[in-house]
């Protein structure tokens, strides 16, 4: 299992990035892309994620991170 950042819900607070112990959270590569809220977003690299839940605990936006792997919900 891995966590998923829901790109259209994320508000680019980035509280998840510094708490990740394995550095698996990154900014979306397409710098021009904005989500439905008009903000940038991060994504989780499933290959690196260790399922610790630190990102979910740190995120202040309800529903921006979910505790299951649904890659179709996050843009890379």
VEXBA-225806 format. One record per residue (C-alpha): residue in three letters; x, y, z. Coordinates in nm, 4 decimals, always signed. Layout:
(node 'ALA'; (X; Y; Z));
...
This chain:
(node 'UNK'; (+0.0000; +0.0000; +0.0000));
(node 'UNK'; (+0.1037; +0.3585; -0.0543));
(node 'UNK'; (-0.0535; +0.6959; +0.0001));
(node 'UNK'; (-0.1905; +0.9176; -0.2780));
(node 'UNK'; (-0.1936; +1.2945; -0.3114));
(node 'UNK'; (-0.5172; +1.3939; -0.4795));
(node 'UNK'; (-0.3893; +1.6566; -0.7229));
(node 'UNK'; (-0.7199; +1.8388; -0.7597));
(node 'UNK'; (-0.7588; +1.8739; -0.3817));
(node 'UNK'; (-0.3996; +1.9630; -0.2874));
(node 'UNK'; (-0.3459; +2.3330; -0.2106));
(node 'UNK'; (+0.0351; +2.3317; -0.2316));
(node 'UNK'; (+0.0885; +2.3919; +0.1404));
(node 'UNK'; (+0.3764; +2.1407; +0.1151));
(node 'UNK'; (+0.3620; +2.0501; +0.4859));
(node 'UNK'; (+0.4021; +1.6899; +0.3690));
(node 'UNK'; (+0.7436; +1.7381; +0.2081));
(node 'UNK'; (+0.9629; +1.8034; +0.5144));
(node 'UNK'; (+0.8040; +1.5248; +0.7239));
(node 'UNK'; (+0.8611; +1.2480; +0.4689));
(node 'UNK'; (+1.1502; +1.0333; +0.5987));
(node 'UNK'; (+1.2344; +0.8920; +0.2539));
(node 'UNK'; (+1.1857; +1.2018; +0.0354));
(node 'UNK'; (+0.9167; +1.0423; -0.1813));
(node 'UNK'; (+0.7030; +1.3571; -0.2189));
(node 'UNK'; (+0.7846; +1.5844; -0.5113));
(node 'UNK'; (+0.6383; +1.8825; -0.6937));
(node 'UNK'; (+0.4575; +1.7988; -1.0167));
(node 'UNK'; (+0.7127; +1.8171; -1.2957));
(node 'UNK'; (+0.4997; +2.0357; -1.5230));
(node 'UNK'; (+0.5555; +2.3772; -1.3660));
(node 'UNK'; (+0.2699; +2.5276; -1.5706));
(node 'UNK'; (+0.0068; +2.2818; -1.4433));
(node 'UNK'; (-0.2489; +2.4100; -1.1943));
(node 'UNK'; (-0.5268; +2.2053; -1.0359));
(node 'UNK'; (-0.8978; +2.2883; -1.0199));
(node 'UNK'; (-0.8275; +2.5212; -0.7244));
(node 'UNK'; (-0.5630; +2.7103; -0.9216));
(node 'UNK'; (-0.2675; +2.5828; -0.7202));
(node 'UNK'; (+0.0315; +2.3631; -0.7874));
(node 'UNK'; (+0.0457; +2.0146; -0.6356));
(node 'UNK'; (+0.2818; +1.7498; -0.5135));
(node 'UNK'; (+0.2806; +1.3774; -0.5814));
(node 'UNK'; (+0.4031; +1.0647; -0.4040));
(node 'UNK'; (+0.6539; +0.8331; -0.5694));
(node 'UNK'; (+0.5023; +0.4918; -0.4957));
(node 'UNK'; (+0.8356; +0.3157; -0.5521));
(node 'UNK'; (+0.9936; +0.5079; -0.2631));
(node 'UNK'; (+0.7007; +0.5453; -0.0201));
(node 'UNK'; (+0.7305; +0.3329; +0.2963));
(node 'UNK'; (+0.3684; +0.3829; +0.4068));
(node 'UNK'; (+0.4585; +0.5632; +0.7275));
(node 'UNK'; (+0.1618; +0.8048; +0.7199));
(node 'UNK'; (+0.3649; +1.1124; +0.8117));
(node 'UNK'; (+0.2332; +1.3011; +0.5079));
(node 'UNK'; (-0.1285; +1.2298; +0.5952));
(node 'UNK'; (-0.0767; +1.3451; +0.9541));
(node 'UNK'; (+0.0958; +1.6666; +0.8429));
(node 'UNK'; (-0.1449; +1.7718; +0.5679));
(node 'UNK'; (-0.3840; +2.0494; +0.6765));
(node 'UNK'; (-0.6159; +2.0002; +0.3757));
(node 'UNK'; (-0.8831; +1.7377; +0.4299));
(node 'UNK'; (-0.8898; +1.4845; +0.1484));
(node 'UNK'; (-0.5671; +1.6016; -0.0161));
(node 'UNK'; (-0.3893; +1.2812; +0.0861));
(node 'UNK'; (-0.5619; +0.9453; +0.1046));
(node 'UNK'; (-0.4339; +0.6289; +0.2683));
(node 'UNK'; (-0.4526; +0.4075; -0.0365));
(node 'UNK'; (-0.2726; +0.3919; -0.3699));
(node 'UNK'; (-0.4863; +0.5455; -0.6459));
(node 'UNK'; (-0.2395; +0.6734; -0.9063));
(node 'UNK'; (-0.5177; +0.8021; -1.1296));
(node 'UNK'; (-0.5869; +1.0759; -0.8707));
(node 'UNK'; (-0.2397; +1.2271; -0.8746));
(node 'UNK'; (-0.0675; +1.3995; -1.1611));
(node 'UNK'; (+0.3064; +1.3418; -1.1921));
